[in-house]
């Protein structure tokens, strides 16, 4: 039986576009990314999410057979993807960030938890779950008082640019480093 290959275009400076069997995918729409991780576990080794969560409707049917590394970056004051989650009866509802992280931590059977020394605790709260099946990891980075934005990115909103400058977190570099750890 021939394996289906997924085309993946890495986004850091458009370094490469290639066909690979087991891949890391970073998409702007984390809902699609998590759906792919749930439905194609033999093709997805890991994923990264910025300002996203797991859909309530997807969670019960998500039963990947292999461990999947996951990195999530969310603002604690995001008004679009609520940190505490949506009303579960609402159409398109997302689970809370802690429920999403617990889902993937439990799936990967992670046994250890650490904070990252790379970020200021008053600006970015971290939980790094290791000791997981298949050397997978689950990383949670919570931007304290952050909204729905891309940390380290630029904006036409000058106050957001100032917030970003003080944050000390570049989502693109952090995601790239995470993928490099697991390749």
C-alpha positions as CSV (number, residue, x, y, z in Angstrom):
1,X,0.0,0.0,0.0
2,X,1.4,3.4,-1.0
3,X,1.5,6.1,1.6
4,X,-0.2,9.4,0.8
5,X,2.2,12.3,1.1
6,X,1.2,15.7,2.2
7,X,2.8,18.8,0.7
8,X,4.0,21.1,3.4
9,X,5.4,24.6,2.9
10,X,7.4,25.8,5.9
11,X,6.8,29.5,6.5
12,X,10.1,30.7,8.0
13,X,11.5,32.8,5.2
14,X,9.9,30.3,2.7
15,X,12.8,28.0,3.3
16,X,11.3,25.0,1.6
17,X,8.4,23.4,-0.1
18,X,8.5,19.6,-0.2
19,X,6.7,16.3,0.0
20,X,7.3,14.4,3.2
21,X,5.7,11.3,4.9
22,X,5.6,12.5,8.5
23,X,5.3,16.3,8.9
24,X,4.9,19.3,11.1
25,X,2.2,21.6,10.0
26,X,1.7,25.2,11.0
27,X,-1.5,26.7,9.7
28,X,-3.2,29.9,10.6
29,X,-6.4,28.0,11.2
30,X,-5.7,25.8,14.2
31,X,-9.1,24.2,13.9
32,X,-8.0,22.6,10.6
33,X,-4.6,21.8,12.1
34,X,-6.2,20.0,15.1
35,X,-8.6,18.2,12.8
36,X,-5.7,17.0,10.7
37,X,-3.9,15.8,13.8
38,X,-7.0,13.9,14.9
39,X,-7.9,12.4,11.5
40,X,-4.4,11.8,10.0
41,X,-2.3,10.9,13.1
42,X,0.1,8.8,11.0
43,X,0.9,11.9,8.9
44,X,1.1,14.5,11.6
45,X,4.0,14.5,14.0
46,X,3.2,17.8,15.6
47,X,1.6,21.2,15.2
48,X,1.6,24.7,16.5
49,X,-1.3,27.0,17.3
50,X,-1.4,30.8,17.8
51,X,-4.7,32.1,19.1
52,X,-6.6,28.9,18.6
53,X,-8.2,26.0,20.4
54,X,-9.9,22.6,19.9
55,X,-13.5,22.6,18.7
56,X,-15.9,21.2,21.2
57,X,-17.5,19.1,18.4
58,X,-14.2,17.6,17.4
59,X,-13.0,16.6,20.9
60,X,-15.1,13.4,21.4
61,X,-14.1,11.9,18.0
62,X,-10.5,12.8,18.2
63,X,-8.7,9.6,19.0
64,X,-5.3,9.7,17.3
65,X,-3.3,6.4,17.5
66,X,0.1,8.1,17.7
67,X,1.6,10.8,19.9
68,X,1.6,14.3,18.5
69,X,3.7,17.2,19.8
70,X,1.8,20.4,20.3
71,X,2.7,24.0,20.9
72,X,0.0,26.5,21.7
73,X,0.4,30.3,22.2
74,X,-2.7,32.1,23.5
75,X,-3.5,35.5,25.0
76,X,-5.3,35.4,28.3
77,X,-7.5,38.3,27.2
78,X,-8.3,37.1,23.7
79,X,-11.8,38.1,22.9
80,X,-12.0,35.9,19.8
81,X,-10.7,32.7,21.2
82,X,-11.7,32.9,24.8
83,X,-9.1,31.5,27.2
84,X,-11.8,30.0,29.4
85,X,-13.5,28.5,26.4
86,X,-17.0,29.1,24.9
87,X,-20.4,28.1,26.0
88,X,-20.3,24.4,24.8
89,X,-23.8,24.7,23.3
90,X,-22.8,27.6,21.1
91,X,-22.3,26.7,17.4
92,X,-18.5,26.5,16.6
93,X,-17.7,26.5,20.4
94,X,-14.0,26.0,21.4
95,X,-12.8,24.3,24.6
96,X,-10.9,26.3,27.1
97,X,-7.1,26.5,26.5
98,X,-6.5,24.4,29.7
99,X,-8.9,21.7,28.4
100,X,-7.2,21.7,25.1
101,X,-3.7,21.4,26.6
102,X,-4.9,18.7,29.0
103,X,-6.5,16.8,26.1
104,X,-3.2,16.6,24.2
105,X,-1.1,16.1,27.4
106,X,-3.3,13.2,28.3
107,X,-3.2,11.8,24.8
108,X,0.6,11.9,24.7
109,X,0.8,10.5,28.2
110,X,3.1,13.2,29.4
111,X,4.5,12.7,32.9
112,X,6.6,15.8,33.7
113,X,5.8,19.5,33.8
114,X,8.2,22.4,33.8
115,X,8.2,26.1,33.3
116,X,10.4,27.6,30.6
117,X,13.2,29.9,31.8
118,X,13.2,31.6,28.4
119,X,10.3,34.0,29.2
120,X,9.5,36.5,31.9
121,X,6.8,34.8,34.2
122,X,4.9,38.0,34.5
123,X,4.5,38.3,30.7
124,X,4.4,34.7,29.5
125,X,3.3,31.9,31.7
126,X,4.6,28.6,30.4
127,X,3.9,24.9,30.9
128,X,6.2,22.5,29.1
129,X,5.0,18.8,29.4
130,X,7.6,16.2,28.7
131,X,8.2,12.6,29.4
132,X,5.6,11.9,26.8
133,X,5.1,8.8,24.6
134,X,7.3,8.8,21.5
135,X,9.4,11.8,22.8
136,X,6.5,14.1,22.0
137,X,6.0,17.3,24.0
138,X,3.1,19.6,24.8
139,X,3.9,23.3,25.3
140,X,1.6,25.9,26.5
141,X,2.6,29.6,26.4
142,X,0.0,32.0,27.9
143,X,0.6,35.7,27.1
144,X,-0.5,37.5,30.2
145,X,-3.1,40.2,29.2
146,X,-2.5,39.4,25.5
147,X,-5.3,39.5,23.0
148,X,-5.9,37.9,19.6
149,X,-2.6,38.6,18.0
150,X,0.7,37.1,16.7
151,X,3.4,37.7,19.3
152,X,6.5,39.2,17.8
153,X,4.6,40.3,14.7
154,X,4.0,43.8,13.5
155,X,0.7,45.7,13.4
156,X,-0.7,49.0,12.3
157,X,-1.8,49.3,16.0
158,X,1.1,51.2,17.7
159,X,0.0,50.1,21.2
160,X,0.2,46.4,20.1
161,X,3.7,47.0,18.6
162,X,4.8,48.4,22.0
163,X,3.2,45.5,23.9
164,X,5.0,43.1,21.5
165,X,8.4,44.9,22.0
166,X,8.2,44.4,25.7
167,X,6.9,40.8,25.5
168,X,10.1,39.0,24.6
169,X,8.3,36.4,22.6
170,X,8.4,35.9,18.9
171,X,5.8,33.3,17.9
172,X,7.5,32.5,14.5
173,X,10.9,31.8,16.0
174,X,9.4,29.8,18.9
175,X,7.4,27.7,16.5
176,X,10.4,27.1,14.3
177,X,12.6,26.2,17.3
178,X,9.8,23.8,18.5
179,X,9.6,22.1,15.1
180,X,13.4,21.8,14.9
181,X,13.4,20.0,18.3
182,X,11.1,17.4,16.9
183,X,12.5,16.9,13.4
